[in-house]
Amino acid sequence: MLGTWHRFAAQHNPTKCPVTDSQTARSRHNTHAQGTEKLKAHLAVLLFSMLIAGSFSFGGLAARRIDPIALQGLRYIVTVAVLALLCLKAGLSLRLPREPWRFAVLGLLMAVYMTTMFIALEFTQPVATGAVFTLMPLMSAGFAWLLMRQRTRPGVFASLLIAASGAIWVIFRGDLAALARFDVGRGEMIYFVGVVCHAIYVPLLRLFNRKEAPLIFVLWAALATLVFILVPAAPRLVEVDYLAIPPVVWFAVFYLAIMTTAVTFFLLQYASMRLPAPKVLAYGYLTPTFIIVMEGLLGHGWAPAPIFLGALVTACGLLVMAFLPD
């Protein structure tokens, strides 16, 4: 009887504020994975970073033989075709999802990122775009707070800065004079727009999740990206001589389509549902190191040993970040 009275009093206490939908959502977006699930999420974004590094090496081989924007169009056409076949094989419905505007937003953001990356390289060097890229995890922390009130602990923020400093050392190949000469020009500003879009993209993966099957979510996100990519790519795709494309380009297209688009979509979505947004993107700081290792394995030469000091600093920063509370 007394327990019943306490429950009644708690429900009708005028001084007790009810839990609103926004408070519930805020709590959900600040609840992260623990134990094995947390470890798997960290491994997912580590693999994501490695696969992205491969896209620079293999994509670079292909981009010298085919227009880069046309290459992006081919990449997403193959991605959507593969994902659609997987959905059909899994017995999933391909009907239009509810709130399709979610995927239009995601597709636009990713298409802007992809397009600005290649446009920027017409005006600046890859090292400069790499320097701009280091801003992405830090900006993502800001957007995660604005969109979902997702908090980033001071320790995590500090470890991100340490990892970023190591990545910058690797990007500039340990050359302090080159770092001092870094100047923000047209190419850097163009790519900065793309980096902002990608920084918004990751927290939106969690915010826009409606518990669809991951395969369906990834398919519609890729399809929306393809629609926007085709705006600049369609005229160039018409001009491509497909019979003259060498095997190395087709290999690059399928690697980019399957490994660094379809698979990385899954990895990014999986991790974003289990980790804070800045932790998801932080592993991108290892991408320059993975590129150096891959280029060495492909016989393109190894970087000097001092450059790997930056890789060690990045790894230490990320290791500290991984063990810090979310």
ABEGO torsion letter per residue (X at the ends): XAAAAAAAAAAABAABBBBBAAAAAAAAAABBBBEAAAAAAAAAAAAAAAAAAAAAAAAAAAAAABBAAAAAAAAAAAAAAAAAAAAAAAGBBABBBBGAAAAAAAAAAAAAAAAAAAAAAAABBAAAAAAAAAAAAAAAAAAAAAAAGBBBBAAAAAAAAAAAAAAAAAAAGGBAAAAAABBBBAAAAAAAAAAAAAAAAAAAAAAABAGBBAAAAAAAAAAAAAAAAAAAAAAAAAABBAAABBAAAAAAAAAAAAAAAAAAAAAAAAAAAABBAAAAAAAAAAAAAAAAAAAAAAGAEBBBAAAAAAAAAAAAAAAAAAABBX
